[in-house]
Amino acid sequence: MFTGLIETIGKVAGVKSLSDGKSFRIECRFDSGEYELGESIAVDGVCVTVEEFDEGGFTFSASEETLRRSTLADKRIGHKVHLERALRLGDRLGGHIVQGHVDDVGRVLQLKRKSTGADLVIEIPETLRSYVVEKGSLAVQGISLTVAAISAGNATLALIPATLQKTYLGDLKSGDGVNLEVDVLAKYVESLLPGRRGGIDEEKLRQWGFG
């Protein structure tokens, strides 16, 4: 589990094709002494497993499913990536609950610079629109952001100066793809609604005090 608060920005140093996916080498500034083989790190919001590491970075593999659902498929040598290590029990949850399970890729429509910050406008895939609400949380490229406004299937996210400083969101251009993970709590609420596959009925909702 992650918080959506980026620790550092890494760089893709190597990409290798596998029979069922790709292997990536990431250069970053993490202290190698804090790594463990098999630990989880969010790379642009995608939860991956550390397979090798040294003082200069780490290596992970991405399956075909992961490549299909995320922007990792488009990563090339030299590209930047947001990095966050998994949350430890007892850590502060400064962002929101982020699983590192990317739901889909959205498209940047506009990055509108302001005097200090910026507004990032993203086209939300139709399958995810019901989960994105005004003032709700949305993970974009692994970053926990608050939805400032919703209009015609597009979400506007206000980027404060600190976000622009610590991430590469300010480098995004119209048409760029971004990894999106909606709030997992919204998914659980939907699963409890009557008429949804695997949901509960109205009588059960009333018994629990929701009817």
BAMI-822822 format. One line per field, with one value per residue: residue in one letter; x, y, z of N, C-alpha, C in turn. Coordinates in steps of 0.1 Angstrom, whole numbers, plus 5000, padded with zeros to 4 digits. Example, Ala and Ser with C-alpha at 12.3 -4.5 7.8 and 13.67 -1.06 7.14 Angstrom:
2
code	a:s .
n.east	5132:5128 .
n.north	4943:4978 .
n.up	5078:5071 .
ca.east	5123:5137 .
ca.north	4955:4989 .
ca.up	5078:5071 .
c.east	5132:5129 .
c.north	4967:5000 .
c.up	5078:5079 .
This chain:
211
code	m:f:t:g:l:i:e:t:i:g:k:v:a:g:v:k:s:l:s:d:g:k:s:f:r:i:e:c:r:f:d:s:g:e:y:e:l:g:e:s:i:a:v:d:g:v:c:v:t:v:e:e:f:d:e:g:g:f:t:f:s:a:s:e:e:t:l:r:r:s:t:l:a:d:k:r:i:g:h:k:v:h:l:e:r:a:l:r:l:g:d:r:l:g:g:h:i:v:q:g:h:v:d:d:v:g:r:v:l:q:l:k:r:k:s:t:g:a:d:l:v:i:e:i:p:e:t:l:r:s:y:v:v:e:k:g:s:l:a:v:q:g:i:s:l:t:v:a:a:i:s:a:g:n:a:t:l:a:l:i:p:a:t:l:q:k:t:y:l:g:d:l:k:s:g:d:g:v:n:l:e:v:d:v:l:a:k:y:v:e:s:l:l:p:g:r:r:g:g:i:d:e:e:k:l:r:q:w:g:f:g .
n.east	5008:5004:5009:5007:5024:5051:5085:5109:5123:5131:5150:5147:5169:5174:5158:5144:5131:5109:5097:5071:5065:5082:5115:5128:5153:5160:5174:5181:5179:5176:5186:5206:5209:5184:5168:5151:5152:5124:5107:5081:5077:5063:5061:5057:5031:5026:5026:5054:5078:5109:5137:5164:5191:5213:5237:5231:5204:5175:5160:5131:5104:5077:5045:5026:5000:5002:5016:4997:4978:4989:5012:5038:5045:5052:5076:5109:5145:5160:5136:5116:5105:5081:5087:5079:5082:5068:5042:5049:5037:5024:5033:5027:4997:4997:4986:4963:4947:4965:4968:4985:4976:4970:4942:4935:4946:4946:4942:4961:4946:4951:4976:4974:4992:4996:5001:5015:5009:4993:4967:4957:4943:4925:4914:4891:4888:4858:4849:4858:4847:4825:4837:4851:4850:4841:4863:4872:4896:4923:4947:4973:4998:5009:5007:4990:4962:4938:4905:4896:4875:4848:4839:4820:4831:4858:4885:4896:4926:4941:4974:4997:5025:5045:5040:5045:5072:5083:5077:5073:5051:5047:5060:5043:5024:4998:4979:4996:4998:4986:4989:4961:4946:4917:4899:4900:4880:4857:4852:4846:4823:4806:4804:4787:4763:4728:4719:4743:4769:4777:4769:4750:4716:4686:4673:4693:4709:4691:4691:4716:4714:4714:4693 .
n.north	4988:5023:5059:5079:5100:5113:5101:5104:5112:5090:5076:5060:5036:5013:4990:4960:4935:4908:4875:4875:4902:4931:4941:4964:4988:5010:5041:5058:5078:5065:5051:5024:5007:5005:4990:4959:4926:4917:4936:4961:4987:5018:5027:5053:5051:5024:4994:4976:4948:4946:4932:4931:4950:4978:5003:5023:5020:5000:4969:4958:4937:4939:4927:4916:4923:4944:4962:4967:4981:5004:5033:5023:5008:5026:5037:5047:5046:5071:5084:5099:5088:5086:5078:5058:5042:5013:5018:5018:5002:5023:5046:5080:5087:5106:5112:5096:5063:5043:5017:5009:4997:5002:5015:5024:5042:5077:5107:5136:5168:5194:5216:5241:5268:5288:5318:5308:5280:5253:5241:5209:5193:5164:5138:5115:5080:5064:5042:5047:5070:5072:5069:5090:5120:5154:5171:5147:5120:5112:5092:5101:5092:5080:5100:5114:5133:5159:5162:5190:5199:5187:5180:5172:5146:5151:5157:5182:5190:5207:5218:5224:5246:5230:5204:5207:5211:5188:5168:5155:5164:5189:5188:5176:5172:5181:5153:5134:5103:5092:5074:5062:5057:5050:5060:5034:5030:5039:5019:4997:5006:5007:4980:4971:4980:4974:4954:4954:4933:4907:4923:4933:4927:4949:4944:4935:4958:4974:4961:4966:4992:5011:5016 .
n.up	5000:4994:4997:4978:4979:4965:4967:4954:4922:4896:4869:4838:4830:4816:4793:4787:4765:4773:4772:4780:4787:4800:4812:4834:4842:4868:4876:4906:4936:4960:4992:4990:5011:5022:5006:4999:4986:4967:4978:4975:4952:4941:4908:4889:4899:4896:4912:4917:4919:4935:4919:4916:4930:4936:4946:4928:4918:4909:4896:4879:4867:4843:4836:4807:4811:4829:4814:4794:4808:4817:4815:4814:4793:4773:4782:4778:4776:4796:4802:4828:4861:4887:4921:4949:4980:4996:5021:5056:5086:5109:5097:5086:5069:5045:5020:5002:5004:4983:4961:4941:4920:4889:4872:4846:4817:4814:4794:4789:4786:4789:4803:4824:4832:4861:4882:4904:4907:4889:4866:4859:4833:4827:4805:4815:4813:4802:4816:4842:4851:4869:4894:4899:4916:4924:4946:4955:4958:4936:4920:4901:4879:4901:4920:4947:4943:4945:4932:4915:4899:4878:4845:4817:4815:4820:4842:4864:4880:4906:4908:4932:4940:4953:4945:4917:4920:4931:4915:4881:4868:4857:4833:4815:4785:4762:4752:4763:4780:4812:4842:4859:4891:4907:4937:4960:4979:4968:4949:4966:4979:4956:4951:4971:4964:4956:4929:4917:4904:4926:4947:4976:4988:4991:5015:5032:5033:5047:5071:5080:5086:5065:5050 .
ca.east	5000:5011:5001:5006:5033:5063:5097:5120:5121:5141:5152:5148:5183:5175:5146:5147:5119:5108:5087:5057:5065:5095:5123:5133:5163:5157:5184:5174:5187:5172:5197:5206:5207:5170:5162:5151:5147:5110:5099:5073:5079:5054:5068:5046:5019:5024:5033:5063:5087:5124:5143:5178:5193:5226:5237:5226:5190:5169:5154:5118:5097:5063:5038:5019:4988:5007:5020:4985:4970:4997:5021:5051:5047:5058:5088:5121:5157:5160:5123:5115:5095:5079:5090:5075:5083:5056:5039:5051:5027:5027:5037:5016:4990:4995:4978:4952:4951:4968:4972:4995:4969:4965:4929:4935:4954:4939:4949:4962:4940:4957:4982:4973:5000:4991:5012:5023:5007:4988:4956:4959:4930:4927:4902:4889:4881:4844:4847:4862:4841:4816:4845:4859:4840:4847:4869:4876:4910:4926:4961:4978:5012:5013:5006:4977:4957:4924:4898:4890:4863:4845:4831:4820:4841:4872:4888:4906:4933:4949:4987:5003:5039:5053:5038:5053:5086:5088:5073:5075:5038:5048:5065:5033:5019:4985:4980:5003:4991:4989:4983:4950:4940:4906:4899:4895:4868:4845:4849:4839:4809:4798:4802:4777:4750:4719:4719:4757:4774:4783:4764:4740:4702:4681:4670:4705:4713:4683:4695:4729:4711:4716:4680 .
ca.north	5000:5035:5071:5088:5111:5109:5103:5109:5110:5082:5077:5047:5034:5002:4984:4947:4927:4895:4867:4879:4915:4939:4943:4978:4992:5024:5048:5067:5082:5057:5045:5010:4999:5004:4980:4945:4919:4914:4947:4968:5002:5023:5034:5061:5046:5010:4986:4966:4941:4947:4919:4933:4964:4982:5017:5032:5018:4987:4963:4951:4932:4942:4917:4921:4929:4957:4971:4971:4990:5015:5040:5017:5003:5037:5042:5045:5051:5085:5089:5101:5081:5089:5066:5058:5029:5009:5024:5010:5003:5034:5058:5089:5086:5120:5114:5087:5049:5040:5003:5007:4989:5012:5011:5027:5054:5089:5116:5150:5177:5208:5220:5256:5275:5300:5325:5299:5266:5250:5233:5198:5188:5150:5131:5103:5069:5063:5032:5052:5083:5072:5068:5103:5130:5167:5171:5133:5117:5104:5090:5104:5089:5077:5111:5116:5146:5162:5167:5204:5201:5176:5186:5164:5135:5156:5161:5193:5188:5218:5215:5235:5247:5219:5193:5209:5211:5175:5158:5160:5167:5202:5185:5169:5179:5176:5140:5125:5094:5092:5063:5066:5048:5057:5057:5020:5030:5040:5005:4989:5011:5003:4966:4968:4985:4965:4953:4952:4919:4904:4932:4928:4932:4960:4940:4934:4972:4980:4954:4973:5006:5020:5018 .
ca.up	5000:4992:5001:4967:4981:4958:4975:4945:4907:4890:4854:4831:4825:4807:4790:4780:4762:4778:4764:4785:4793:4798:4823:4835:4852:4872:4884:4915:4947:4972:4999:4987:5023:5026:4997:5002:4974:4968:4983:4966:4950:4931:4897:4882:4904:4894:4922:4911:4928:4933:4916:4918:4933:4940:4950:4917:4915:4910:4884:4880:4855:4842:4828:4796:4817:4835:4802:4787:4816:4822:4806:4814:4779:4765:4788:4771:4783:4798:4807:4843:4868:4901:4929:4963:4986:5003:5034:5068:5096:5118:5090:5084:5056:5042:5008:5005:5002:4970:4961:4931:4909:4880:4866:4832:4813:4810:4785:4793:4776:4790:4815:4824:4842:4868:4887:4913:4904:4875:4865:4850:4829:4822:4801:4823:4806:4805:4827:4855:4855:4881:4906:4901:4921:4929:4959:4958:4956:4924:4919:4887:4878:4914:4929:4953:4939:4947:4920:4918:4891:4868:4834:4805:4815:4822:4856:4866:4892:4909:4912:4940:4937:4959:4936:4905:4923:4935:4905:4867:4862:4850:4820:4807:4773:4756:4745:4770:4788:4826:4849:4869:4900:4915:4952:4962:4987:4959:4944:4976:4980:4945:4951:4980:4960:4950:4914:4912:4905:4938:4957:4986:4985:4999:5029:5039:5035:5058:5084:5084:5089:5054:5042 .
c.east	5009:5003:4999:5015:5047:5076:5108:5116:5133:5141:5153:5162:5184:5161:5149:5134:5120:5098:5073:5057:5078:5102:5128:5143:5161:5169:5177:5183:5183:5185:5196:5204:5193:5162:5161:5146:5133:5102:5091:5076:5069:5062:5058:5032:5016:5032:5041:5072:5101:5130:5158:5180:5208:5225:5231:5211:5186:5163:5141:5113:5082:5056:5031:5006:4991:5010:5007:4977:4977:5006:5035:5055:5054:5071:5100:5133:5158:5147:5123:5104:5093:5081:5085:5076:5070:5055:5043:5040:5032:5031:5024:5010:4987:4987:4965:4956:4953:4974:4984:4990:4963:4952:4929:4944:4944:4948:4949:4956:4947:4964:4983:4981:4994:5003:5021:5021:5002:4976:4959:4946:4932:4914:4902:4882:4867:4842:4851:4855:4832:4824:4852:4849:4848:4851:4873:4891:4912:4942:4965:4993:5017:5012:4991:4973:4942:4917:4892:4877:4861:4836:4832:4830:4855:4873:4899:4913:4942:4963:4993:5018:5048:5051:5045:5068:5091:5084:5076:5062:5038:5054:5055:5028:5006:4987:4988:4994:4995:4982:4973:4947:4930:4907:4892:4882:4856:4842:4842:4825:4800:4795:4790:4763:4741:4720:4733:4761:4781:4778:4754:4726:4698:4678:4682:4710:4705:4687:4708:4727:4714:4704:4670 .
c.north	5012:5047:5081:5101:5106:5111:5109:5106:5102:5084:5063:5046:5022:4995:4971:4940:4913:4887:4871:4893:4923:4939:4957:4980:5007:5030:5058:5069:5075:5052:5030:5001:4997:4995:4966:4938:4915:4925:4953:4982:5006:5031:5040:5055:5031:5002:4975:4959:4942:4934:4919:4947:4966:4997:5027:5030:5004:4982:4957:4946:4936:4932:4924:4928:4943:4967:4976:4981:5003:5022:5033:5012:5013:5042:5038:5050:5066:5091:5089:5092:5085:5076:5068:5043:5026:5015:5014:5012:5014:5047:5067:5087:5100:5122:5107:5073:5046:5026:5001:4998:4998:5007:5013:5039:5065:5097:5130:5159:5190:5209:5235:5262:5287:5307:5317:5284:5263:5242:5222:5192:5174:5145:5117:5092:5067:5053:5036:5064:5083:5072:5081:5114:5143:5166:5157:5131:5109:5104:5091:5102:5086:5088:5113:5131:5147:5168:5180:5206:5189:5183:5177:5153:5138:5160:5172:5191:5200:5214:5226:5235:5236:5207:5195:5208:5197:5164:5163:5163:5180:5200:5179:5178:5174:5163:5130:5115:5094:5080:5068:5054:5055:5052:5043:5020:5031:5027:4996:4993:5006:4988:4962:4973:4974:4965:4952:4938:4917:4913:4925:4934:4943:4956:4940:4948:4977:4974:4961:4987:5016:5022:5026 .
c.up	5000:4996:4989:4969:4976:4966:4966:4931:4902:4875:4849:4825:4816:4805:4782:4777:4768:4770:4768:4792:4790:4812:4823:4846:4855:4880:4893:4927:4961:4979:4997:5000:5028:5017:5004:4989:4976:4973:4972:4965:4939:4921:4889:4886:4902:4904:4915:4922:4925:4931:4918:4922:4937:4944:4940:4914:4916:4897:4888:4867:4855:4832:4817:4801:4822:4824:4795:4795:4821:4812:4806:4800:4770:4771:4780:4780:4784:4804:4823:4848:4882:4909:4943:4968:4994:5017:5045:5078:5106:5111:5089:5070:5052:5029:5010:5002:4987:4969:4951:4920:4900:4873:4851:4830:4808:4800:4789:4782:4777:4803:4815:4835:4848:4874:4896:4910:4890:4877:4855:4846:4822:4817:4808:4814:4811:4816:4841:4860:4867:4894:4909:4904:4925:4943:4964:4955:4943:4923:4904:4887:4892:4924:4934:4951:4943:4935:4923:4911:4882:4858:4822:4804:4817:4837:4856:4880:4895:4915:4919:4936:4942:4950:4923:4907:4925:4925:4891:4860:4853:4836:4810:4796:4769:4749:4753:4778:4802:4833:4859:4878:4908:4929:4954:4970:4979:4952:4953:4979:4969:4946:4961:4976:4954:4935:4908:4913:4918:4950:4966:4983:4994:5013:5037:5042:5047:5072:5089:5087:5078:5046:5049 .
